[in-house]
């Protein structure tokens, strides 16, 4: 719990199943994808 939910991108709150590192990597990948998508437009 305590994980912020991005607009249109619900972050996995099941910390019991996902480690903090996995969430960080997932968030980083999503941020990178969003930046690339914005750049291409």
C-alpha positions in Angstrom: 0.0 0.0 0.0 1.0 3.6 -0.3 1.9 3.3 -4.0 0.6 6.3 -6.0 -1.7 5.5 -8.9 -0.7 7.3 -12.0 -3.4 8.8 -14.3 -4.6 6.0 -16.6 -1.9 3.7 -15.2 -2.9 1.8 -12.0 0.3 0.8 -10.2 0.3 -2.7 -8.8 -0.4 -2.4 -5.1 0.2 -6.1 -4.3 3.5 -5.4 -2.6 3.3 -9.0 -1.2 3.6 -10.4 -4.7 5.8 -7.8 -6.2 9.0 -6.5 -4.7 9.8 -2.8 -4.6 12.5 -3.3 -7.2 10.0 -4.8 -9.6 7.7 -1.9 -9.2 10.6 0.6 -9.7 11.7 -1.2 -12.9 8.0 -1.2 -14.1 7.6 2.4 -13.3 10.9 3.4 -15.0 9.9 1.4 -18.1 6.5 3.1 -18.2 8.1 6.6 -17.8 10.6 5.8 -20.6 7.8 4.6 -22.9 5.7 7.7 -22.1 8.6 10.0 -22.8 9.3 8.3 -26.2 5.6 8.4 -27.1 5.6 12.2 -26.3 8.8 12.7 -28.3 7.5 10.9 -31.4 4.4 13.1 -31.4 
